[in-house]
């Protein structure tokens, strides 16, 4: 099973968090995880707030609002 930090690493490397990866993260965060995974997730949150990582879910939402 993938760890949270592995998904975060991929998102940070590509600059993009897919919808699939976001869903996996949500499910993984419902279970026990270690401090290293928590720190990785916090880093991902900061990267998305700073615009370093784009989120597919937010792009889909923005596109749907523009079509209305």
PDB file of N, CA, C and O in Angstrom:
ATOM      1  N   UNK A   1       0.838  -1.183   0.000  1.00  0.00           N
ATOM      2  CA  UNK A   1       0.000   0.000   0.000  1.00  0.00           C
ATOM      3  C   UNK A   1       0.882   1.246   0.000  1.00  0.00           C
ATOM      4  O   UNK A   1       1.898   1.309   0.693  1.00  0.00           O
ATOM      5  N   UNK A   2       0.474   2.222  -0.785  1.00  0.00           N
ATOM      6  CA  UNK A   2       1.217   3.474  -0.846  1.00  0.00           C
ATOM      7  C   UNK A   2       1.063   4.246   0.453  1.00  0.00           C
ATOM      8  O   UNK A   2       0.045   4.153   1.139  1.00  0.00           O
ATOM      9  N   UNK A   3       2.078   4.994   0.766  1.00  0.00           N
ATOM     10  CA  UNK A   3       2.041   5.856   1.930  1.00  0.00           C
ATOM     11  C   UNK A   3       1.642   7.260   1.502  1.00  0.00           C
ATOM     12  O   UNK A   3       1.798   7.633   0.340  1.00  0.00           O
ATOM     13  N   UNK A   4       1.132   8.024   2.439  1.00  0.00           N
ATOM     14  CA  UNK A   4       0.742   9.405   2.162  1.00  0.00           C
ATOM     15  C   UNK A   4       1.915  10.169   1.569  1.00  0.00           C
ATOM     16  O   UNK A   4       1.752  10.905   0.597  1.00  0.00           O
ATOM     17  N   UNK A   5       3.085   9.998   2.145  1.00  0.00           N
ATOM     18  CA  UNK A   5       4.251  10.751   1.688  1.00  0.00           C
ATOM     19  C   UNK A   5       4.645  10.421   0.253  1.00  0.00           C
ATOM     20  O   UNK A   5       5.232  11.260  -0.431  1.00  0.00           O
ATOM     21  N   UNK A   6       4.333   9.220  -0.212  1.00  0.00           N
ATOM     22  CA  UNK A   6       4.628   8.862  -1.600  1.00  0.00           C
ATOM     23  C   UNK A   6       3.715   9.615  -2.566  1.00  0.00           C
ATOM     24  O   UNK A   6       4.160  10.079  -3.615  1.00  0.00           O
ATOM     25  N   UNK A   7       2.456   9.731  -2.213  1.00  0.00           N
ATOM     26  CA  UNK A   7       1.508  10.480  -3.051  1.00  0.00           C
ATOM     27  C   UNK A   7       1.878  11.961  -3.042  1.00  0.00           C
ATOM     28  O   UNK A   7       1.829  12.628  -4.075  1.00  0.00           O
ATOM     29  N   UNK A   8       2.245  12.464  -1.876  1.00  0.00           N
ATOM     30  CA  UNK A   8       2.656  13.862  -1.754  1.00  0.00           C
ATOM     31  C   UNK A   8       3.898  14.120  -2.594  1.00  0.00           C
ATOM     32  O   UNK A   8       3.978  15.130  -3.293  1.00  0.00           O
ATOM     33  N   UNK A   9       4.858  13.222  -2.528  1.00  0.00           N
ATOM     34  CA  UNK A   9       6.094  13.382  -3.299  1.00  0.00           C
ATOM     35  C   UNK A   9       5.792  13.476  -4.786  1.00  0.00           C
ATOM     36  O   UNK A   9       6.364  14.308  -5.491  1.00  0.00           O
ATOM     37  N   UNK A  10       4.904  12.632  -5.256  1.00  0.00           N
ATOM     38  CA  UNK A  10       4.538  12.644  -6.675  1.00  0.00           C
ATOM     39  C   UNK A  10       3.875  13.976  -7.045  1.00  0.00           C
ATOM     40  O   UNK A  10       4.181  14.552  -8.089  1.00  0.00           O
ATOM     41  N   UNK A  11       2.978  14.460  -6.199  1.00  0.00           N
ATOM     42  CA  UNK A  11       2.304  15.730  -6.470  1.00  0.00           C
ATOM     43  C   UNK A  11       3.291  16.885  -6.466  1.00  0.00           C
ATOM     44  O   UNK A  11       3.203  17.781  -7.305  1.00  0.00           O
ATOM     45  N   UNK A  12       4.222  16.871  -5.534  1.00  0.00           N
ATOM     46  CA  UNK A  12       5.223  17.938  -5.476  1.00  0.00           C
ATOM     47  C   UNK A  12       6.159  17.881  -6.686  1.00  0.00           C
ATOM     48  O   UNK A  12       6.571  18.919  -7.204  1.00  0.00           O
ATOM     49  N   UNK A  13       6.489  16.680  -7.130  1.00  0.00           N
ATOM     50  CA  UNK A  13       7.376  16.529  -8.290  1.00  0.00           C
ATOM     51  C   UNK A  13       6.708  16.976  -9.587  1.00  0.00           C
ATOM     52  O   UNK A  13       7.354  17.567 -10.452  1.00  0.00           O
ATOM     53  N   UNK A  14       5.421  16.694  -9.717  1.00  0.00           N
ATOM     54  CA  UNK A  14       4.710  17.031 -10.956  1.00  0.00           C
ATOM     55  C   UNK A  14       4.060  18.411 -10.894  1.00  0.00           C
ATOM     56  O   UNK A  14       3.756  19.009 -11.926  1.00  0.00           O
ATOM     57  N   UNK A  15       3.850  18.913  -9.670  1.00  0.00           N
ATOM     58  CA  UNK A  15       3.161  20.187  -9.515  1.00  0.00           C
ATOM     59  C   UNK A  15       1.659  20.058  -9.701  1.00  0.00           C
ATOM     60  O   UNK A  15       0.962  21.046  -9.931  1.00  0.00           O
ATOM     61  N   UNK A  16       1.167  18.825  -9.598  1.00  0.00           N
ATOM     62  CA  UNK A  16      -0.250  18.573  -9.871  1.00  0.00           C
ATOM     63  C   UNK A  16      -0.768  17.450  -8.982  1.00  0.00           C
ATOM     64  O   UNK A  16      -0.128  16.407  -8.846  1.00  0.00           O
ATOM     65  N   UNK A  17      -1.936  17.673  -8.377  1.00  0.00           N
ATOM     66  CA  UNK A  17      -2.594  16.660  -7.557  1.00  0.00           C
ATOM     67  C   UNK A  17      -3.847  16.214  -8.295  1.00  0.00           C
ATOM     68  O   UNK A  17      -4.807  16.973  -8.431  1.00  0.00           O
ATOM     69  N   UNK A  18      -3.823  14.970  -8.771  1.00  0.00           N
ATOM     70  CA  UNK A  18      -4.963  14.462  -9.527  1.00  0.00           C
ATOM     71  C   UNK A  18      -6.146  14.200  -8.605  1.00  0.00           C
ATOM     72  O   UNK A  18      -6.004  14.102  -7.386  1.00  0.00           O
ATOM     73  N   UNK A  19      -7.293  14.091  -9.214  1.00  0.00           N
ATOM     74  CA  UNK A  19      -8.504  13.760  -8.468  1.00  0.00           C
ATOM     75  C   UNK A  19      -8.363  12.398  -7.802  1.00  0.00           C
ATOM     76  O   UNK A  19      -8.771  12.213  -6.655  1.00  0.00           O
ATOM     77  N   UNK A  20      -7.788  11.455  -8.523  1.00  0.00           N
ATOM     78  CA  UNK A  20      -7.580  10.109  -7.984  1.00  0.00           C
ATOM     79  C   UNK A  20      -6.657  10.137  -6.765  1.00  0.00           C
ATOM     80  O   UNK A  20      -6.939   9.495  -5.753  1.00  0.00           O
ATOM     81  N   UNK A  21      -5.559  10.878  -6.864  1.00  0.00           N
ATOM     82  CA  UNK A  21      -4.616  10.967  -5.740  1.00  0.00           C
ATOM     83  C   UNK A  21      -5.264  11.658  -4.551  1.00  0.00           C
ATOM     84  O   UNK A  21      -5.033  11.275  -3.404  1.00  0.00           O
ATOM     85  N   UNK A  22      -6.069  12.670  -4.819  1.00  0.00           N
ATOM     86  CA  UNK A  22      -6.751  13.384  -3.741  1.00  0.00           C
ATOM     87  C   UNK A  22      -7.713  12.460  -2.998  1.00  0.00           C
ATOM     88  O   UNK A  22      -7.798  12.503  -1.771  1.00  0.00           O
ATOM     89  N   UNK A  23      -8.431  11.633  -3.737  1.00  0.00           N
ATOM     90  CA  UNK A  23      -9.350  10.680  -3.115  1.00  0.00           C
ATOM     91  C   UNK A  23      -8.589   9.650  -2.282  1.00  0.00           C
ATOM     92  O   UNK A  23      -9.025   9.285  -1.190  1.00  0.00           O
ATOM     93  N   UNK A  24      -7.452   9.184  -2.798  1.00  0.00           N
ATOM     94  CA  UNK A  24      -6.637   8.232  -2.038  1.00  0.00           C
ATOM     95  C   UNK A  24      -6.158   8.865  -0.733  1.00  0.00           C
ATOM     96  O   UNK A  24      -6.181   8.229   0.321  1.00  0.00           O
ATOM     97  N   UNK A  25      -5.725  10.121  -0.814  1.00  0.00           N
ATOM     98  CA  UNK A  25      -5.260  10.809   0.391  1.00  0.00           C
ATOM     99  C   UNK A  25      -6.377  10.905   1.434  1.00  0.00           C
ATOM    100  O   UNK A  25      -6.151  10.656   2.618  1.00  0.00           O
ATOM    101  N   UNK A  26      -7.565  11.264   0.990  1.00  0.00           N
ATOM    102  CA  UNK A  26      -8.696  11.375   1.917  1.00  0.00           C
ATOM    103  C   UNK A  26      -8.931  10.055   2.648  1.00  0.00           C
ATOM    104  O   UNK A  26      -9.133  10.033   3.862  1.00  0.00           O
ATOM    105  N   UNK A  27      -8.902   8.962   1.897  1.00  0.00           N
ATOM    106  CA  UNK A  27      -9.127   7.647   2.511  1.00  0.00           C
ATOM    107  C   UNK A  27      -7.989   7.274   3.455  1.00  0.00           C
ATOM    108  O   UNK A  27      -8.224   6.721   4.529  1.00  0.00           O
ATOM    109  N   UNK A  28      -6.766   7.573   3.055  1.00  0.00           N
ATOM    110  CA  UNK A  28      -5.613   7.229   3.881  1.00  0.00           C
ATOM    111  C   UNK A  28      -5.600   8.037   5.177  1.00  0.00           C
ATOM    112  O   UNK A  28      -5.158   7.543   6.214  1.00  0.00           O
ATOM    113  N   UNK A  29      -6.081   9.267   5.119  1.00  0.00           N
ATOM    114  CA  UNK A  29      -6.083  10.116   6.306  1.00  0.00           C
ATOM    115  C   UNK A  29      -7.134   9.686   7.330  1.00  0.00           C
ATOM    116  O   UNK A  29      -7.106  10.131   8.478  1.00  0.00           O
ATOM    117  N   UNK A  30      -8.051   8.829   6.919  1.00  0.00           N
ATOM    118  CA  UNK A  30      -9.055   8.301   7.845  1.00  0.00           C
ATOM    119  C   UNK A  30      -8.467   7.226   8.761  1.00  0.00           C
ATOM    120  O   UNK A  30      -9.043   6.897   9.798  1.00  0.00           O
ATOM    121  N   UNK A  31      -7.315   6.685   8.365  1.00  0.00           N
ATOM    122  CA  UNK A  31      -6.664   5.618   9.129  1.00  0.00           C
ATOM    123  C   UNK A  31      -5.446   6.168   9.859  1.00  0.00           C
ATOM    124  O   UNK A  31      -5.105   7.345   9.742  1.00  0.00           O
ATOM    125  N   UNK A  32      -4.812   5.300  10.601  1.00  0.00           N
ATOM    126  CA  UNK A  32      -3.596   5.710  11.313  1.00  0.00           C
ATOM    127  C   UNK A  32      -2.477   5.995  10.324  1.00  0.00           C
ATOM    128  O   UNK A  32      -2.334   5.314   9.308  1.00  0.00           O
ATOM    129  N   UNK A  33      -1.697   7.001  10.636  1.00  0.00           N
ATOM    130  CA  UNK A  33      -0.532   7.347   9.830  1.00  0.00           C
ATOM    131  C   UNK A  33       0.521   7.909  10.762  1.00  0.00           C
ATOM    132  O   UNK A  33       0.211   8.338  11.874  1.00  0.00           O
ATOM    133  N   UNK A  34       1.769   7.906  10.308  1.00  0.00           N
ATOM    134  CA  UNK A  34       2.843   8.343  11.189  1.00  0.00           C
ATOM    135  C   UNK A  34       3.145   9.836  11.004  1.00  0.00           C
ATOM    136  O   UNK A  34       2.575  10.501  10.140  1.00  0.00           O
ATOM    137  N   UNK A  35       4.035  10.327  11.819  1.00  0.00           N
ATOM    138  CA  UNK A  35       4.383  11.746  11.817  1.00  0.00           C
ATOM    139  C   UNK A  35       4.960  12.184  10.476  1.00  0.00           C
ATOM    140  O   UNK A  35       4.691  13.291  10.011  1.00  0.00           O
ATOM    141  N   UNK A  36       5.745  11.324   9.862  1.00  0.00           N
ATOM    142  CA  UNK A  36       6.348  11.655   8.566  1.00  0.00           C
ATOM    143  C   UNK A  36       5.267  11.874   7.493  1.00  0.00           C
ATOM    144  O   UNK A  36       5.387  12.769   6.658  1.00  0.00           O
ATOM    145  N   UNK A  37       4.213  11.047   7.527  1.00  0.00           N
ATOM    146  CA  UNK A  37       3.111  11.224   6.586  1.00  0.00           C
ATOM    147  C   UNK A  37       2.345  12.516   6.887  1.00  0.00           C
ATOM    148  O   UNK A  37       1.946  13.228   5.966  1.00  0.00           O
ATOM    149  N   UNK A  38       2.142  12.817   8.162  1.00  0.00           N
ATOM    150  CA  UNK A  38       1.459  14.052   8.537  1.00  0.00           C
ATOM    151  C   UNK A  38       2.242  15.271   8.059  1.00  0.00           C
ATOM    152  O   UNK A  38       1.662  16.212   7.517  1.00  0.00           O
ATOM    153  N   UNK A  39       3.541  15.254   8.256  1.00  0.00           N
ATOM    154  CA  UNK A  39       4.378  16.368   7.816  1.00  0.00           C
ATOM    155  C   UNK A  39       4.342  16.515   6.296  1.00  0.00           C
ATOM    156  O   UNK A  39       4.318  17.632   5.780  1.00  0.00           O
ATOM    157  N   UNK A  40       4.340  15.401   5.588  1.00  0.00           N
ATOM    158  CA  UNK A  40       4.261  15.434   4.132  1.00  0.00           C
ATOM    159  C   UNK A  40       2.937  16.051   3.690  1.00  0.00           C
ATOM    160  O   UNK A  40       2.902  16.867   2.769  1.00  0.00           O
ATOM    161  N   UNK A  41       1.851  15.658   4.351  1.00  0.00           N
ATOM    162  CA  UNK A  41       0.536  16.201   4.001  1.00  0.00           C
ATOM    163  C   UNK A  41       0.480  17.708   4.264  1.00  0.00           C
ATOM    164  O   UNK A  41      -0.081  18.456   3.463  1.00  0.00           O
ATOM    165  N   UNK A  42       1.045  18.142   5.355  1.00  0.00           N
ATOM    166  CA  UNK A  42       1.096  19.586   5.660  1.00  0.00           C
ATOM    167  C   UNK A  42       1.892  20.320   4.586  1.00  0.00           C
ATOM    168  O   UNK A  42       1.505  21.408   4.159  1.00  0.00           O
ATOM    169  N   UNK A  43       3.002  19.727   4.149  1.00  0.00           N
ATOM    170  CA  UNK A  43       3.792  20.331   3.074  1.00  0.00           C
ATOM    171  C   UNK A  43       2.976  20.447   1.790  1.00  0.00           C
ATOM    172  O   UNK A  43       3.075  21.444   1.075  1.00  0.00           O
ATOM    173  N   UNK A  44       2.177  19.437   1.503  1.00  0.00           N
ATOM    174  CA  UNK A  44       1.322  19.469   0.311  1.00  0.00           C
ATOM    175  C   UNK A  44       0.277  20.579   0.435  1.00  0.00           C
ATOM    176  O   UNK A  44       0.027  21.306  -0.526  1.00  0.00           O
ATOM    177  N   UNK A  45      -0.326  20.708   1.601  1.00  0.00           N
ATOM    178  CA  UNK A  45      -1.305  21.776   1.811  1.00  0.00           C
ATOM    179  C   UNK A  45      -0.670  23.143   1.580  1.00  0.00           C
ATOM    180  O   UNK A  45      -1.259  24.005   0.926  1.00  0.00           O
ATOM    181  N   UNK A  46       0.506  23.335   2.107  1.00  0.00           N
ATOM    182  CA  UNK A  46       1.198  24.612   1.932  1.00  0.00           C
ATOM    183  C   UNK A  46       1.527  24.848   0.461  1.00  0.00           C
ATOM    184  O   UNK A  46       1.388  25.965  -0.036  1.00  0.00           O
ATOM    185  N   UNK A  47       1.958  23.810  -0.226  1.00  0.00           N
ATOM    186  CA  UNK A  47       2.301  23.946  -1.648  1.00  0.00           C
ATOM    187  C   UNK A  47       1.073  24.298  -2.484  1.00  0.00           C
ATOM    188  O   UNK A  47       1.181  25.062  -3.443  1.00  0.00           O
ATOM    189  N   UNK A  48      -0.085  23.756  -2.136  1.00  0.00           N
ATOM    190  CA  UNK A  48      -1.289  24.091  -2.891  1.00  0.00           C
ATOM    191  C   UNK A  48      -1.728  25.526  -2.583  1.00  0.00           C
ATOM    192  O   UNK A  48      -2.192  26.237  -3.474  1.00  0.00           O
ATOM    193  N   UNK A  49      -1.584  25.942  -1.350  1.00  0.00           N
ATOM    194  CA  UNK A  49      -1.950  27.324  -0.996  1.00  0.00           C
ATOM    195  C   UNK A  49      -1.046  28.339  -1.686  1.00  0.00           C
ATOM    196  O   UNK A  49      -1.485  29.437  -2.028  1.00  0.00           O
ATOM    197  N   UNK A  50       0.211  27.972  -1.889  1.00  0.00           N
ATOM    198  CA  UNK A  50       1.168  28.867  -2.532  1.00  0.00           C
ATOM    199  C   UNK A  50       1.117  28.786  -4.061  1.00  0.00           C
ATOM    200  O   UNK A  50       1.775  29.560  -4.756  1.00  0.00           O
ATOM    201  N   UNK A  51       0.332  27.844  -4.568  1.00  0.00           N
ATOM    202  CA  UNK A  51       0.215  27.696  -6.016  1.00  0.00           C
ATOM    203  C   UNK A  51       1.326  26.867  -6.642  1.00  0.00           C
ATOM    204  O   UNK A  51       1.470  26.839  -7.865  1.00  0.00           O
ATOM    205  N   UNK A  52       2.102  26.202  -5.820  1.00  0.00           N
ATOM    206  CA  UNK A  52       3.182  25.348  -6.329  1.00  0.00           C
ATOM    207  C   UNK A  52       2.595  24.055  -6.903  1.00  0.00           C
ATOM    208  O   UNK A  52       3.102  23.512  -7.885  1.00  0.00           O
ATOM    209  N   UNK A  53       1.529  23.577  -6.280  1.00  0.00           N
ATOM    210  CA  UNK A  53       0.825  22.380  -6.743  1.00  0.00           C
ATOM    211  C   UNK A  53      -0.603  22.770  -7.086  1.00  0.00           C
ATOM    212  O   UNK A  53      -1.309  23.373  -6.276  1.00  0.00           O
ATOM    213  N   UNK A  54      -1.020  22.416  -8.303  1.00  0.00           N
ATOM    214  CA  UNK A  54      -2.404  22.659  -8.723  1.00  0.00           C
ATOM    215  C   UNK A  54      -3.234  21.422  -8.401  1.00  0.00           C
ATOM    216  O   UNK A  54      -2.730  20.299  -8.420  1.00  0.00           O
ATOM    217  N   UNK A  55      -4.528  21.644  -8.101  1.00  0.00           N
ATOM    218  CA  UNK A  55      -5.433  20.547  -7.778  1.00  0.00           C
ATOM    219  C   UNK A  55      -6.433  20.376  -8.904  1.00  0.00           C
ATOM    220  O   UNK A  55      -7.117  21.323  -9.294  1.00  0.00           O
ATOM    221  N   UNK A  56      -6.513  19.163  -9.422  1.00  0.00           N
ATOM    222  CA  UNK A  56      -7.465  18.865 -10.482  1.00  0.00           C
ATOM    223  C   UNK A  56      -8.888  19.166 -10.022  1.00  0.00           C
ATOM    224  O   UNK A  56      -9.685  19.692 -10.800  1.00  0.00           O
ATOM    225  N   UNK A  57      -9.217  18.847  -8.787  1.00  0.00           N
ATOM    226  CA  UNK A  57     -10.579  19.065  -8.284  1.00  0.00           C
ATOM    227  C   UNK A  57     -10.965  20.544  -8.330  1.00  0.00           C
ATOM    228  O   UNK A  57     -12.102  20.877  -8.664  1.00  0.00           O
ATOM    229  N   UNK A  58     -10.038  21.419  -8.002  1.00  0.00           N
ATOM    230  CA  UNK A  58     -10.326  22.857  -8.038  1.00  0.00           C
ATOM    231  C   UNK A  58     -10.454  23.359  -9.472  1.00  0.00           C
ATOM    232  O   UNK A  58     -11.249  24.258  -9.748  1.00  0.00           O
ATOM    233  N   UNK A  59      -9.678  22.785 -10.380  1.00  0.00           N
ATOM    234  CA  UNK A  59      -9.772  23.171 -11.790  1.00  0.00           C
ATOM    235  C   UNK A  59     -11.114  22.744 -12.380  1.00  0.00           C
ATOM    236  O   UNK A  59     -11.718  23.488 -13.152  1.00  0.00           O
ATOM    237  N   UNK A  60     -11.577  21.561 -12.021  1.00  0.00           N
ATOM    238  CA  UNK A  60     -12.881  21.068 -12.485  1.00  0.00           C
ATOM    239  C   UNK A  60     -13.981  21.977 -11.934  1.00  0.00           C
ATOM    240  O   UNK A  60     -14.900  22.350 -12.664  1.00  0.00           O
ATOM    241  N   UNK A  61     -13.892  22.331 -10.668  1.00  0.00           N
ATOM    242  CA  UNK A  61     -14.892  23.199 -10.046  1.00  0.00           C
ATOM    243  C   UNK A  61     -14.919  24.560 -10.730  1.00  0.00           C
ATOM    244  O   UNK A  61     -15.989  25.084 -11.039  1.00  0.00           O
ATOM    245  N   UNK A  62     -13.746  25.128 -10.966  1.00  0.00           N
ATOM    246  CA  UNK A  62     -13.674  26.447 -11.612  1.00  0.00           C
ATOM    247  C   UNK A  62     -14.230  26.394 -13.017  1.00  0.00           C
ATOM    248  O   UNK A  62     -14.918  27.320 -13.447  1.00  0.00           O
ATOM    249  N   UNK A  63     -13.943  25.328 -13.735  1.00  0.00           N
ATOM    250  CA  UNK A  63     -14.447  25.178 -15.093  1.00  0.00           C
ATOM    251  C   UNK A  63     -15.979  25.050 -15.114  1.00  0.00           C
ATOM    252  O   UNK A  63     -16.644  25.579 -16.004  1.00  0.00           O
ATOM    253  N   UNK A  64     -16.514  24.350 -14.134  1.00  0.00           N
ATOM    254  CA  UNK A  64     -17.967  24.176 -14.071  1.00  0.00           C
ATOM    255  C   UNK A  64     -18.667  25.478 -13.737  1.00  0.00           C
ATOM    256  O   UNK A  64     -19.793  25.704 -14.181  1.00  0.00           O
ATOM    257  N   UNK A  65     -18.030  26.329 -12.973  1.00  0.00           N
ATOM    258  CA  UNK A  65     -18.612  27.642 -12.626  1.00  0.00           C
ATOM    259  C   UNK A  65     -18.561  28.586 -13.821  1.00  0.00           C
ATOM    260  O   UNK A  65     -19.443  29.428 -13.990  1.00  0.00           O
ATOM    261  N   UNK A  66     -17.533  28.447 -14.646  1.00  0.00           N
ATOM    262  CA  UNK A  66     -17.401  29.303 -15.824  1.00  0.00           C
ATOM    263  C   UNK A  66     -18.373  28.928 -16.924  1.00  0.00           C
ATOM    264  O   UNK A  66     -18.712  29.760 -17.766  1.00  0.00           O
ATOM    265  N   UNK A  67     -18.822  27.685 -16.924  1.00  0.00           N
ATOM    266  CA  UNK A  67     -19.760  27.210 -17.959  1.00  0.00           C
ATOM    267  C   UNK A  67     -21.198  27.594 -17.648  1.00  0.00           C
ATOM    268  O   UNK A  67     -22.057  27.546 -18.528  1.00  0.00           O
ATOM    269  N   UNK A  68     -21.465  27.973 -16.415  1.00  0.00           N
ATOM    270  CA  UNK A  68     -22.846  28.286 -16.000  1.00  0.00           C
ATOM    271  C   UNK A  68     -23.280  29.640 -16.475  1.00  0.00           C
ATOM    272  O   UNK A  68     -24.409  30.054 -16.212  1.00  0.00           O
TER     273      UNK A  68
END
